[in-house]
Amino acid sequence: MSDPPPFGESPVPASCVRIFPSIAGGRIRVPPSKSYTHRALASALLSDRPTRLKHPLLSEDTEASLRAARGLGAEVRREETTGGEHVWSVEPPEALAGHPSQIDVGESGTTLRIFTSLSSLGTARVTFVGKPGLARRPITDLLRALGTLGARIDAPPTGTSLPFGVRGPIHGGAVRVDVSQTSQYLSGLLLSLPAAEGESVIRPEGAPVSVPYVEATLAFVRSRGIRIEEREGAIHVPGGQVYSADPFEIPGDASSAAYLAALAAITGGKVTLQGLPATWPQADLVLLDILREAGAEVHRTEEDSVEVRGPGPRGLTAFRADLDANPDLAPLLSVLAAYAQGTSTLTGGSHLALKESDRRSGVLRLAQALGSVVDSSAEGITIRGGHRAPRLQLLDLTDHRMFMSAVVGAAGLEQPSLLGPTSAPSKSYPGFLRDIEALGVTCHGEEVKS
């Protein structure tokens, strides 16, 4: 039997991919951060002169934010340097949301929450539309908060579906916002309120989730010259501020890097991840600590490079992780737990049902497909690993994080697995399959008839 062609050279359209047992190894530069690309683009609209964003992530979600920026009046030019590096040059509008517009945010929840907040600074009605899957995700409390600050909201009665309209301008004031379902409401307010007239006081309510993402927002806005103070359980945001227009280089993405690091751990390989600085807060950097706990060797070789050496599937041990703080890691952690000897505990994660798919159910399904014994309760999920299935066949993994996690898990199995659709990673990591192939994972694109 001849070797299968590389994924990128498959002779047929690749609606699915066959992943062969492999050992990952090599050096690779991780993609730019999706979170910081969203935030940097939003801040550029609130500057007083053009901003150059170096190395933005090019993905479906960041394209949605690009459409949103243009819909609010910005001019964004794509440039490419002689070295092949991508740059976005952002010319802020004279008046943000000065004309009525309709913005298609696709399936990007981050774009929806952040640019809904930004649109409320303008005087014209902005209508938000998107894909049906996004319409099921919550938006109610953000719209209520913006209404408290003076925005006029035209939304369906439930407030959780698209389309809806927002018209400002908002002004400073006291506002409460629910942080128990998503951190993106708070991040949207933190990005937009510095440009409003008057000081704002934000009081978060509920048990917070995804706290590291708020920390990333605060670190970013402060790096752009914005003053924000946290005291006595509230966040104080002076109004009338202007974001710095200094060039900003998007850091490498810890979320994307997590799949490559776990790949090394599971297959017993050695992978060096370049372009992953520790200077910027990123929620999914915690995976490096989890991998150490599970038995992998992890250390920084340079200021922005991390080496991960895996003990292989037999050497991984059980671990604990918090899904409330790191929800995007949930599918990948279920795969890692399936390979670990003993029982791993994933606490929290009730809000996983509100993601691109019901990821709480997806986590259970993926761990069980890999041969694990799974138990779910209100407190979290336990996964007893070490009893692996020979292969996977899951062709309906449209959620990008479910698909990429399954691919990582498939590389350590004894027989080839078939997974799809291959379009799933385009939401956040379009080059995922080619990158893992560059690290030695054999991928064969296949067309599977329904």
C-alpha positions as CSV (number, residue, x, y, z in Angstrom):
1,M,0.0,0.0,0.0
2,S,1.4,3.4,-1.0
3,D,1.6,6.3,1.4
4,P,-1.4,8.7,1.2
5,P,-0.9,12.1,-0.4
6,P,-0.4,15.0,1.9
7,F,-3.6,16.8,3.0
8,G,-3.0,19.8,0.8
9,E,-2.4,17.6,-2.3
10,S,-5.4,15.2,-2.0
11,P,-6.7,14.4,-5.5
12,V,-10.3,14.8,-4.3
13,P,-12.1,17.6,-2.4
14,A,-11.4,17.1,1.2
15,S,-14.7,17.3,3.1
16,C,-13.2,14.9,5.7
17,V,-9.8,14.0,6.7
18,R,-8.2,10.6,7.6
19,I,-5.7,10.9,10.5
20,F,-3.1,8.2,10.7
21,P,-1.2,7.2,13.9
22,S,1.7,9.6,14.1
23,I,4.4,11.0,16.3
24,A,4.5,14.8,16.2
25,G,7.9,16.6,16.0
26,G,9.5,19.8,14.8
27,R,9.4,23.6,15.2
28,I,6.4,25.8,14.1
29,R,5.3,29.4,14.5
30,V,1.9,29.5,16.1
31,P,-0.9,31.6,14.4
32,P,-1.7,35.2,15.6
33,S,-4.1,35.5,18.5
34,K,-7.8,35.7,17.6
35,S,-8.7,37.5,20.9
36,Y,-6.1,40.2,20.5
37,T,-6.9,40.7,16.8
38,H,-10.5,41.4,17.7
39,R,-9.5,43.8,20.5
40,A,-6.8,45.6,18.5
41,L,-9.2,46.2,15.6
42,A,-11.9,47.6,17.9
43,S,-9.4,50.0,19.6
44,A,-8.2,51.3,16.3
45,L,-11.7,52.7,15.6
46,L,-11.4,54.8,18.8
47,S,-8.1,56.4,18.0
48,D,-7.6,59.8,16.4
49,R,-5.3,58.7,13.6
50,P,-4.5,55.6,11.6
51,T,-3.2,52.5,13.3
52,R,-1.1,49.7,11.8
53,L,-1.9,46.2,13.1
54,K,0.9,43.7,12.4
55,H,0.3,40.0,11.9
56,P,-3.5,40.0,12.4
57,L,-5.1,36.6,12.4
58,L,-6.9,35.8,9.1
59,S,-9.9,33.6,9.9
60,E,-13.7,33.6,9.6
61,D,-14.1,35.2,13.0
62,T,-11.6,38.0,12.4
63,E,-13.1,38.6,9.0
64,A,-16.4,39.2,10.8
65,S,-14.7,41.9,12.9
66,L,-13.2,43.4,9.8
67,R,-16.7,43.7,8.3
68,A,-17.9,45.2,11.5
69,A,-15.1,47.8,11.6
70,R,-16.0,48.9,8.0
71,G,-19.7,48.9,8.8
72,L,-19.0,51.4,11.6
73,G,-17.2,53.7,9.1
74,A,-13.5,52.7,9.3
75,E,-11.4,52.3,6.3
76,V,-9.2,49.1,6.6
77,R,-6.5,48.4,4.0
78,R,-4.8,45.0,3.8
79,E,-1.1,45.2,3.1
80,E,1.6,42.6,2.7
81,T,5.3,43.4,3.4
82,T,8.1,42.2,1.1
83,G,8.7,39.5,3.7
84,G,5.1,38.2,3.3
85,E,3.9,39.6,6.6
86,H,0.2,40.7,6.8
87,V,-0.7,44.2,8.0
88,W,-4.0,45.9,8.5
89,S,-3.9,49.7,8.2
90,V,-7.0,51.1,10.0
91,E,-8.2,54.6,9.3
92,P,-10.8,55.5,12.1
93,P,-14.0,57.2,11.0
94,E,-14.6,60.9,11.6
95,A,-17.8,59.8,13.4
96,L,-18.2,56.2,14.6
97,A,-21.5,54.7,13.3
98,G,-22.4,58.0,11.8
99,H,-24.6,56.4,9.1
100,P,-27.1,53.5,9.3
101,S,-25.6,50.2,8.5
102,Q,-26.1,46.5,8.7
103,I,-23.3,44.3,9.9
104,D,-23.1,40.5,9.3
105,V,-21.1,39.0,12.2
106,G,-21.2,35.5,10.8
107,E,-20.8,33.1,13.7
108,S,-18.4,35.2,15.8
109,G,-19.7,35.8,19.3
110,T,-16.8,38.0,20.2
111,T,-17.4,40.2,17.2
112,L,-21.1,40.5,18.1
113,R,-20.5,41.5,21.7
114,I,-17.6,43.8,21.2
115,F,-19.0,45.7,18.1
116,T,-22.5,45.9,19.6
117,S,-20.9,47.9,22.4
118,L,-18.8,50.1,20.0
119,S,-21.8,50.8,17.8
120,S,-23.7,52.2,20.7
121,L,-21.2,55.1,20.7
122,G,-22.6,56.4,17.4
123,T,-25.7,58.2,16.5
124,A,-27.1,56.0,13.6
125,R,-29.0,52.7,13.9
126,V,-26.7,49.7,13.4
127,T,-28.4,46.4,12.6
128,F,-26.6,43.1,13.5
129,V,-27.3,39.9,11.6
130,G,-25.5,36.6,11.6
131,K,-25.7,32.8,11.2
132,P,-28.5,30.9,12.9
133,G,-26.1,29.3,15.3
134,L,-25.0,32.6,16.7
135,A,-28.7,33.7,17.1
136,R,-29.0,31.0,19.8
137,R,-26.2,32.6,21.9
138,P,-27.1,35.1,24.7
139,I,-27.0,38.9,24.2
140,T,-29.8,40.0,26.6
141,D,-27.8,41.5,29.5
142,L,-25.4,43.4,27.2
143,L,-28.3,45.1,25.5
144,R,-29.9,45.9,28.8
145,A,-26.7,47.4,30.1
146,L,-26.3,49.6,26.9
147,G,-29.9,50.6,27.3
148,T,-29.2,51.8,30.9
149,L,-26.4,54.0,29.4
150,G,-28.7,55.6,26.9
151,A,-28.7,53.3,23.8
152,R,-32.0,52.6,22.0
153,I,-32.4,48.9,21.4
154,D,-34.6,47.3,18.7
155,A,-34.5,43.6,19.6
156,P,-36.7,40.5,19.5
157,P,-38.6,39.9,22.8
158,T,-36.2,37.3,24.0
159,G,-33.2,39.5,23.4
160,T,-31.1,36.4,22.5
161,S,-31.5,36.2,18.8
162,L,-30.6,38.1,15.6
163,P,-31.3,40.5,14.0
164,F,-31.4,43.4,16.4
165,G,-30.6,47.2,16.1
166,V,-28.6,49.5,18.3
167,R,-28.5,53.3,18.2
168,G,-26.5,55.6,20.5
169,P,-24.9,57.6,21.7
170,I,-24.4,56.1,25.1
171,H,-23.0,58.2,28.0
172,G,-21.2,57.5,31.2
173,G,-23.1,56.2,34.2
174,A,-23.5,53.3,36.6
175,V,-24.2,50.0,35.0
176,R,-24.5,46.4,36.1
177,V,-23.6,43.5,33.8
178,D,-24.0,39.8,34.2
179,V,-20.6,37.9,34.0
180,S,-21.9,34.4,34.7
181,Q,-22.6,33.4,31.1
182,T,-19.8,35.1,29.1
183,S,-16.9,37.5,29.7
184,Q,-17.6,39.2,26.4
185,Y,-20.2,41.6,27.7
186,L,-17.7,43.0,30.1
187,S,-14.9,43.1,27.5
188,G,-17.2,45.0,25.1
189,L,-18.0,47.6,27.7
190,L,-14.3,48.0,28.8
191,L,-13.3,48.6,25.2
192,S,-16.1,51.1,24.4
193,L,-16.8,53.1,27.5
194,P,-13.4,54.9,27.7
195,A,-14.6,56.8,24.5
196,A,-18.1,57.7,25.9
197,E,-18.9,61.1,27.5
198,G,-18.6,61.0,31.2
199,E,-17.3,58.5,33.7
200,S,-18.7,55.0,34.0
201,V,-18.9,52.6,36.9
202,I,-19.3,48.9,36.0
203,R,-20.5,46.5,38.6
204,P,-20.1,42.8,37.5
205,E,-22.8,40.5,38.8
206,G,-22.9,36.7,39.1
207,A,-20.2,34.1,39.4
208,P,-17.7,35.2,36.8
209,V,-16.6,32.9,33.9
210,S,-13.6,33.2,31.5
211,V,-11.9,35.7,33.9
212,P,-8.6,35.5,32.0
213,Y,-10.2,37.0,28.9
214,V,-11.2,40.1,30.9
215,E,-7.7,40.3,32.2
216,A,-6.5,40.2,28.6
217,T,-8.9,43.1,27.7
218,L,-7.7,45.2,30.7
219,A,-4.0,44.5,29.8
220,F,-4.6,45.5,26.2
221,V,-6.6,48.7,26.8
222,R,-4.1,49.9,29.4
223,S,-1.2,49.2,26.9
224,R,-3.0,51.6,24.5
225,G,-3.0,54.5,27.1
226,I,-6.5,53.9,28.6
227,R,-7.0,54.5,32.3
228,I,-9.3,52.1,34.1
229,E,-9.4,51.5,37.9
230,E,-10.7,48.5,39.8
231,R,-11.8,49.1,43.4
232,E,-14.4,48.0,45.9
233,G,-15.9,45.4,43.5
234,A,-16.5,47.9,40.7
235,I,-14.6,49.0,37.6
236,H,-14.2,52.8,37.1
237,V,-13.8,54.0,33.5
238,P,-13.1,57.7,32.9
239,G,-14.8,59.0,29.7
240,G,-13.5,61.0,26.8
241,Q,-10.3,59.0,26.3
242,V,-8.6,58.3,23.0
243,Y,-6.7,55.1,22.2
244,S,-3.1,55.2,21.2
245,A,-2.5,54.8,17.5
246,D,1.0,53.3,17.9
247,P,1.6,50.2,15.7
248,F,0.5,47.0,17.5
249,E,1.9,43.5,16.8
250,I,-0.6,40.7,17.5
251,P,1.0,38.1,19.7
252,G,0.8,34.4,19.0
253,D,-2.3,32.6,20.0
254,A,-2.2,30.3,23.1
255,S,-5.6,28.8,22.1
256,S,-4.2,27.5,18.7
257,A,-0.9,26.6,20.3
258,A,-2.7,24.4,22.8
259,Y,-3.6,21.8,20.1
260,L,0.0,21.5,19.0
261,A,1.3,21.2,22.5
262,A,-1.3,18.5,23.4
263,L,-0.4,16.7,20.1
264,A,3.2,16.4,21.3
265,A,2.1,15.2,24.7
266,I,-0.3,12.5,23.4
267,T,1.9,11.1,20.7
268,G,5.1,11.2,22.6
269,G,6.7,13.7,20.3
270,K,8.7,16.9,20.8
271,V,7.3,20.2,19.4
272,T,8.7,23.7,19.7
273,L,6.1,26.4,19.5
274,Q,7.5,29.8,18.4
275,G,5.9,33.2,18.7
276,L,4.2,32.5,22.1
277,P,5.2,35.2,24.5
278,A,4.3,35.1,28.2
279,T,4.0,38.9,28.4
280,W,0.4,39.1,27.3
281,P,-2.4,37.4,29.4
282,Q,-4.0,34.5,27.5
283,A,-6.4,32.1,29.2
284,D,-5.2,29.0,27.4
285,L,-1.5,29.4,28.4
286,V,-2.7,27.4,31.4
287,L,-2.6,24.3,29.3
288,L,1.2,24.3,29.6
289,D,0.8,23.9,33.4
290,I,-1.9,21.2,32.9
291,L,0.5,19.3,30.6
292,R,3.2,19.4,33.2
293,E,0.8,18.0,35.8
294,A,-0.1,15.3,33.4
295,G,3.5,14.2,32.9
296,A,4.8,16.1,29.9
297,E,8.0,18.1,29.8
298,V,7.3,21.8,29.2
299,H,9.8,24.6,29.3
300,R,10.6,27.9,27.6
301,T,13.6,27.7,25.3
302,E,13.5,31.4,24.4
303,E,11.5,34.5,25.4
304,D,8.7,33.6,23.0
305,S,9.3,29.9,22.4
306,V,8.0,26.8,24.3
307,E,9.2,23.2,23.9
308,V,6.8,20.4,24.8
309,R,8.0,16.8,25.0
310,G,5.4,14.2,25.6
311,P,5.7,10.9,27.5
312,G,3.4,9.3,25.1
313,P,-0.1,8.0,25.9
314,R,1.1,5.4,28.4
315,G,2.9,8.1,30.5
316,L,0.2,10.7,30.9
317,T,-1.5,10.8,34.3
318,A,-4.8,12.3,35.6
319,F,-5.2,16.0,36.3
320,R,-7.7,18.7,37.4
321,A,-8.7,21.7,35.4
322,D,-11.3,24.5,35.8
323,L,-13.7,24.9,32.8
324,D,-15.2,28.1,34.1
325,A,-11.9,29.9,33.7
326,N,-10.8,28.2,30.5
327,P,-13.9,27.1,28.5
328,D,-12.2,27.0,25.1
329,L,-9.9,24.2,26.3
330,A,-12.8,21.9,27.4
331,P,-12.9,19.7,24.3
332,L,-9.1,19.4,24.2
333,L,-8.9,18.6,27.9
334,S,-11.4,15.8,27.4
335,V,-9.1,14.3,24.9
336,L,-6.1,14.7,27.1
337,A,-8.1,13.1,30.0
338,A,-9.0,10.2,27.8
339,Y,-5.3,9.4,27.3
340,A,-4.3,9.9,31.0
341,Q,-4.1,7.0,33.4
342,G,-6.6,7.5,36.2
343,T,-9.5,9.8,36.7
344,S,-9.3,13.4,35.6
345,T,-11.7,16.1,37.0
346,L,-12.9,19.0,35.0
347,T,-14.8,21.4,37.3
348,G,-17.5,23.9,36.3
349,G,-18.3,24.5,32.7
350,S,-22.1,25.0,32.9
351,H,-21.9,27.8,30.3
352,L,-20.3,25.5,27.8
353,A,-23.8,24.8,26.4
354,L,-23.9,28.4,25.2
355,K,-20.9,28.2,22.9
356,E,-20.8,27.5,19.1
357,S,-22.3,24.1,19.9
358,D,-23.3,22.5,23.2
359,R,-19.7,21.9,24.1
360,R,-20.6,20.3,27.5
361,S,-22.4,17.5,25.6
362,G,-19.6,17.5,23.1
363,V,-17.0,17.0,25.7
364,L,-18.8,13.9,27.0
365,R,-19.3,12.5,23.5
366,L,-15.7,13.0,22.5
367,A,-14.3,11.4,25.7
368,Q,-16.6,8.4,25.3
369,A,-15.8,8.0,21.7
370,L,-12.1,7.7,22.7
371,G,-13.1,4.9,25.1
372,S,-13.3,6.7,28.4
373,V,-15.8,6.3,31.2
374,V,-17.4,9.6,31.8
375,D,-19.6,11.0,34.6
376,S,-21.3,14.4,34.6
377,S,-22.8,16.4,37.5
378,A,-23.6,20.0,38.4
379,E,-20.1,20.3,39.8
380,G,-18.3,19.2,36.7
381,I,-17.1,16.2,34.7
382,T,-14.9,13.2,35.6
383,I,-13.2,11.2,32.9
384,R,-11.5,7.8,33.6
385,G,-9.0,7.4,30.9
386,G,-6.5,4.8,29.7
387,H,-8.9,2.6,27.8
388,R,-8.7,3.9,24.3
389,A,-10.8,3.1,21.3
390,P,-8.8,1.9,18.2
391,R,-10.1,4.7,16.0
392,L,-12.6,7.6,15.7
393,Q,-15.2,8.2,13.0
394,L,-17.0,11.5,13.7
395,L,-18.1,13.4,10.6
396,D,-20.3,16.1,12.1
397,L,-17.8,18.1,14.1
398,T,-18.8,21.5,12.8
399,D,-17.6,23.2,16.0
400,H,-14.0,24.2,15.3
401,R,-12.7,23.3,18.7
402,M,-14.4,20.0,18.8
403,F,-12.9,19.1,15.4
404,M,-9.4,20.1,16.2
405,S,-9.5,18.3,19.5
406,A,-10.7,15.2,17.9
407,V,-7.8,15.4,15.3
408,V,-5.3,15.6,18.1
409,G,-6.9,12.6,19.8
410,A,-6.9,10.6,16.6
411,A,-3.2,11.0,16.0
412,G,-2.4,8.8,19.1
413,L,-4.8,5.9,18.3
414,E,-3.7,2.6,16.8
415,Q,-5.7,2.8,13.6
416,P,-6.6,5.6,11.1
417,S,-9.6,7.8,12.0
418,L,-12.0,9.7,9.8
419,L,-13.1,13.1,10.9
420,G,-15.0,16.0,9.4
421,P,-15.8,18.5,8.1
422,T,-12.4,19.9,7.3
423,S,-13.9,23.4,6.9
424,A,-14.4,23.6,10.7
425,P,-11.0,25.1,11.7
426,S,-11.5,28.0,9.3
427,K,-13.3,29.8,12.1
428,S,-10.2,30.3,14.2
429,Y,-7.2,28.4,12.8
430,P,-7.5,27.9,9.0
431,G,-4.0,26.4,8.7
432,F,-4.5,23.8,11.4
433,L,-4.4,20.6,9.2
434,R,-1.4,21.8,7.2
435,D,0.4,22.8,10.4
436,I,0.0,19.4,12.1
437,E,1.0,17.8,8.8
438,A,4.2,19.9,9.0
439,L,4.8,18.4,12.4
440,G,4.7,14.9,11.1
441,V,1.0,13.9,11.4
442,T,-0.2,12.0,8.3
443,C,-3.4,13.5,7.0
444,H,-5.3,12.3,3.9
445,G,-8.2,14.4,2.6
446,E,-11.2,12.4,1.6
447,E,-14.7,13.1,0.1
448,V,-17.4,11.3,2.0
449,K,-20.8,11.2,0.3
450,S,-23.8,11.7,2.6
